[in-house]
Amino acid sequence: MANLIDLKSNTPRPRHPEKQGRPDTPLMRKPDWIRVKAPTSQGYAETRAIVKSKGLVTVCEEAGCPNIGECWDKKHATMMILGDVCTRACSFCNVATGKPKPGVDSDEPRRVGEAVAEMGLSHVVITSVDRDDLEDGGAVHFVHTIQSIRACAPGATIEILTPDFLRKDGWETRVIDAKPDVFNHNLETVPRLYLSIRPGARYFHSLRLLQKVKDRDPSQFTKSGLMVGLGETREEVMQVMDDMRSAGVDFITIGQYLQPTRKHAAIDRFVTPDEFRSYEEIARAKGFLMVSASPLTRSSHHAGEDFAQLRAAREALIAARK
């Protein structure tokens, strides 16, 4: 999801022509409930040093996540593999888009595993850019990264946030079979807005990907997220919840969309904390094992604590059925 504070340098970054061509849209003033302080803690500095020493990319920085100060203070960083240039041009995302360097960095999985061990993480989130240029969409690289983390930090649980593997002829099954503890793929928005917000993706393909995880490995937790404030209606959000539940999704995250720059999709409105609480109540009533809904909710925010609650909720459900 998009940024609140700019944590990157002023160096121009490659942009997809579709993004370059968008007219400027005004940046709405943020309400008090969505403001955060710039990161300054010692823990933040230590995490940043580890990430840089391993030559790694994090979505925390690339997407300008507003929670970076809080998460990095606890040495929780979401690694972004497969480079820092995405082949898609989603209008909500602040990750650079364009033509990536050919191939993949075959040493990256090793460095990710070492960083996880050095940070002492008990739960790690791994995401990536979209790599439509690769035959497997980066699936094998995900597998190697999962294997490296298990070798370097065998006690850590692993959550992956994957691309959609659109038109990749079943390569996603390799990732499912690597058995991450949580398989996350974000639907991002309601179907009506896909053409303008997520033009390179297909809503029902993403939904089928989540369903495929459950069909192939029912024990694997699945997770998906939505941004709100893009012009969706309450009824559309509830329909997406129903679609997720039909696909067996265990965990839903709902957060406020924040416009990264004037070149990105405009915010339609700021959703109030009361509305987020209402979405949480509705999602729990629909049967999700875990729900995180707030203005600053992001896919990997509090991921470790949320995973512990998710696992406990499943155990409680199993016990209640006996």
C-alpha positions in Angstrom: 0.0 0.0 0.0 1.0 3.6 -0.5 3.1 6.0 1.5 2.6 8.6 4.2 6.1 9.8 4.7 8.8 9.8 2.0 11.7 7.6 3.3 13.6 7.3 0.1 16.1 9.5 -1.6 15.3 12.2 -4.2 16.9 10.2 -7.0 14.4 9.9 -9.9 13.1 6.3 -10.3 11.9 4.6 -13.5 8.1 4.9 -14.0 5.9 3.0 -16.4 4.6 5.2 -19.3 1.0 4.7 -18.1 2.0 6.3 -14.8 3.9 9.2 -16.4 0.8 10.0 -18.5 -1.6 10.5 -15.6 -2.6 14.0 -14.8 -1.6 15.4 -11.5 -4.2 14.8 -8.7 -4.2 16.8 -5.5 -2.9 15.3 -2.3 -5.7 15.4 0.3 -4.8 16.6 3.8 -4.5 13.7 6.2 -6.7 13.6 9.3 -5.2 13.4 12.7 -5.9 9.7 13.1 -3.6 8.8 10.3 -0.5 10.7 11.2 2.8 9.1 12.4 6.1 10.3 13.5 9.3 9.9 11.4 11.4 7.0 12.5 14.4 7.9 14.8 14.8 5.0 17.3 18.0 3.0 17.8 16.1 -0.2 16.8 15.2 1.4 13.5 18.8 2.3 12.8 20.0 -1.2 13.7 17.4 -2.9 11.4 18.3 -0.5 8.6 22.0 -1.3 9.0 21.3 -5.1 8.8 19.2 -4.7 5.7 21.8 -2.5 4.0 24.7 -4.8 4.9 23.0 -7.7 3.2 22.2 -5.7 0.1 18.5 -6.4 0.5 15.4 -4.5 -0.6 12.4 -4.0 1.7 8.8 -3.1 0.8 8.8 -1.0 3.9 11.1 1.5 2.2 10.1 0.9 -1.4 6.4 1.5 -0.7 7.1 4.2 1.9 5.0 2.3 4.6 3.8 4.6 7.4 4.5 1.9 10.0 8.2 1.5 9.2 9.4 3.3 12.4 7.3 1.0 14.7 8.1 -2.2 12.8 11.9 -1.6 12.3 12.2 -0.5 16.0 11.2 -4.2 16.8 13.5 -5.5 14.0 10.5 -6.5 11.9 11.3 -5.8 8.2 9.4 -7.2 5.2 11.9 -8.3 2.6 11.1 -7.7 -1.0 12.8 -10.2 -3.3 13.2 -10.3 -7.1 14.5 -6.8 -7.4 13.0 -3.3 -6.9 11.5 -2.7 -10.3 8.0 -4.1 -11.0 6.6 -5.0 -14.4 3.1 -3.8 -13.5 1.8 -0.3 -13.3 -0.7 -0.3 -10.5 -2.0 3.2 -9.9 -1.9 2.9 -6.1 1.7 1.6 -5.7 4.9 3.6 -5.1 7.3 0.8 -6.1 9.2 1.7 -9.3 7.9 0.2 -12.5 9.5 -0.5 -15.8 11.8 -3.2 -17.3 13.8 -5.1 -14.6 17.3 -6.4 -15.1 17.2 -9.9 -16.8 17.1 -12.9 -14.5 17.3 -13.0 -10.7 19.9 -12.6 -8.1 20.6 -16.2 -7.2 22.5 -15.2 -4.0 19.5 -13.2 -2.6 17.8 -16.2 -0.8 21.0 -16.8 1.2 21.3 -13.2 2.2 17.6 -13.1 3.2 18.0 -16.2 5.4 21.1 -14.7 7.1 19.3 -11.4 7.7 16.3 -13.2 9.3 18.7 -15.1 11.6 20.7 -12.0 12.5 17.5 -10.0 13.3 16.3 -12.9 15.5 12.9 -13.0 13.8 10.3 -15.5 15.0 8.0 -14.6 12.1 9.1 -13.2 8.8 7.2 -11.8 5.8 8.6 -12.1 2.3 7.1 -10.2 -0.7 8.2 -9.3 -4.2 7.6 -7.2 -7.2 5.7 -8.6 -10.1 8.0 -10.2 -12.6 5.9 -10.9 -15.7 9.2 -11.1 -17.7 10.2 -14.4 -16.0 8.8 -17.7 -17.2 7.8 -18.8 -13.7 6.9 -15.3 -12.4 9.6 -15.7 -9.7 8.0 -18.8 -8.2 11.3 -20.8 -7.9 13.0 -17.8 -6.3 10.3 -17.7 -3.6 10.9 -21.5 -3.0 14.7 -21.0 -2.6 14.1 -18.1 -0.2 11.7 -20.1 1.9 14.3 -23.0 2.0 17.1 -20.6 2.9 15.1 -19.1 5.8 14.3 -22.6 7.1 18.0 -23.5 7.0 19.3 -20.3 8.6 16.4 -19.7 11.1 14.6 -23.0 11.6 12.4 -21.7 14.4 11.0 -18.8 12.3 7.5 -19.1 10.8 7.3 -17.8 7.2 4.6 -15.6 5.6 4.8 -14.9 1.9 3.0 -12.1 0.1 3.0 -13.1 -3.6 2.2 -11.7 -7.0 -0.7 -13.3 -8.9 1.4 -15.5 -11.2 -0.9 -14.5 -14.0 -0.4 -16.6 -17.2 2.5 -18.6 -15.5 1.1 -22.1 -16.2 0.8 -23.5 -12.7 4.2 -22.4 -11.4 2.4 -21.1 -8.3 2.0 -24.7 -7.1 5.8 -24.9 -6.5 5.4 -22.1 -4.0 2.4 -23.7 -2.3 4.3 -27.0 -2.0 7.2 -25.2 -0.3 4.6 -24.9 2.6 5.0 -21.4 3.9 3.0 -20.9 7.1 0.9 -18.1 5.6 0.2 -17.6 1.9 -0.9 -14.0 1.4 -2.1 -12.5 -1.9 -3.9 -9.2 -1.8 -7.0 -8.5 -3.8 -6.3 -4.8 -3.1 -9.6 -3.4 -4.2 -13.1 -4.2 -5.4 -13.6 -5.7 -8.9 -15.2 -2.6 -10.4 -12.0 -0.6 -9.7 -9.5 -3.1 -11.1 -9.2 -1.5 -14.6 -8.1 1.9 -13.1 -6.3 0.7 -9.9 -4.8 -2.7 -10.8 -5.0 -2.8 -14.6 -2.4 -5.6 -15.1 -4.3 -8.0 -12.8 -7.6 -9.9 -12.9 -9.8 -10.1 -9.8 -11.1 -13.6 -10.3 -7.6 -14.9 -11.2 -6.4 -13.6 -7.8 -9.4 -15.1 -6.1 -8.7 -18.5 -7.7 -5.1 -18.3 -6.6 -6.2 -18.1 -3.0 -8.7 -20.9 -3.6 -5.9 -23.1 -5.2 -3.8 -22.8 -2.0 -6.6 -24.1 0.1 -7.5 -26.9 -2.4 -3.9 -28.1 -2.6 -3.0 -27.7 1.1 -5.9 -27.1 3.5 -3.6 -26.8 6.5 -1.9 -23.7 5.0 -3.2 -20.3 6.3 -4.4 -17.9 3.6 -4.6 -14.2 3.9 -5.7 -11.3 1.7 -6.0 -7.5 2.0 -8.1 -4.6 0.8 -7.4 -0.9 0.6 -10.4 1.4 1.2 -10.9 5.1 0.3 -10.6 4.5 -3.5 -14.3 5.0 -4.3 -15.6 1.6 -3.4 -19.0 1.2 -1.7 -19.7 -0.5 1.6 -21.7 -3.2 -0.3 -18.8 -3.9 -2.6 -16.4 -4.4 0.3 -18.8 -6.8 1.9 -19.1 -8.7 -1.4 -15.3 -9.0 -1.6 -15.4 -10.4 2.0 -17.9 -13.0 0.8 -15.7 -13.9 -2.2 -12.7 -14.3 0.1 -14.7 -16.6 2.4 -15.9 -18.6 -0.5 -12.2 -19.1 -1.4 -11.4 -20.2 2.1 -9.4 -17.1 3.1 -8.6 -17.2 6.8 -7.3 -13.7 7.5 -8.4 -10.4 6.0 -6.6 -7.0 6.4 -8.3 -3.7 5.6 -6.4 -0.4 5.5 -6.7 3.2 4.3 -5.3 3.9 0.8 -2.8 6.8 0.9 -1.9 8.5 -2.3 2.0 8.3 -2.8 2.3 11.2 -5.3 0.2 13.4 -7.5 0.8 10.9 -10.3 -1.0 8.1 -8.5 -4.7 7.4 -8.0 -6.5 10.1 -6.0 -8.0 9.3 -2.6 -11.7 9.4 -2.8 -12.1 9.8 1.0 -10.6 9.0 4.4 -12.5 6.1 6.0 -13.1 6.9 9.7 -11.9 4.6 12.6 -15.6 3.9 13.4 -16.1 2.5 9.9 -13.0 0.3 10.2 -14.4 -1.1 13.5 -17.7 -1.8 11.7 -15.8 -3.6 8.9 -14.0 -5.7 11.5 -17.2 -6.8 13.2 -18.8 -7.7 9.8 -15.7 -9.7 8.7 -15.6 -11.7 12.0 -19.3 -12.4 11.6 -18.6 -13.8 8.1 -16.2 -16.3 9.6 -12.7 -15.0 9.1 -10.4 -16.5 11.8 -8.4 -13.2 12.0 -9.3 -9.6 11.0 -7.1 -6.5 11.1 -9.0 -3.4 10.1 -7.8 0.2 10.8 -6.5 3.3 9.0 -2.9 2.2 9.3 -3.4 -1.5 8.8 -1.0 -3.0 6.2 -0.4 -6.6 5.1 2.7 -7.2 7.2 2.0 -4.8 10.2 2.0 -6.8 13.4 2.3 -10.0 11.3 4.0 -12.0 14.0 1.5 -11.2 16.7 -1.4 -11.7 14.2 0.0 -15.1 13.2 0.0 -16.2 16.8 -3.6 -15.2 17.2 -4.5 -16.8 13.9 -3.0 -20.1 15.0 -4.8 -19.9 18.3 -8.1 -19.1 16.6 -7.8 -22.2 14.5 -7.0 -24.4 17.5 -10.0 -23.0 19.4 -12.2 -23.7 16.4 -10.9 -27.3 16.1 -11.4 -27.9 19.8 -15.0 -26.5 19.7 -15.9 -28.9 16.9 -14.8 -32.0 18.9 
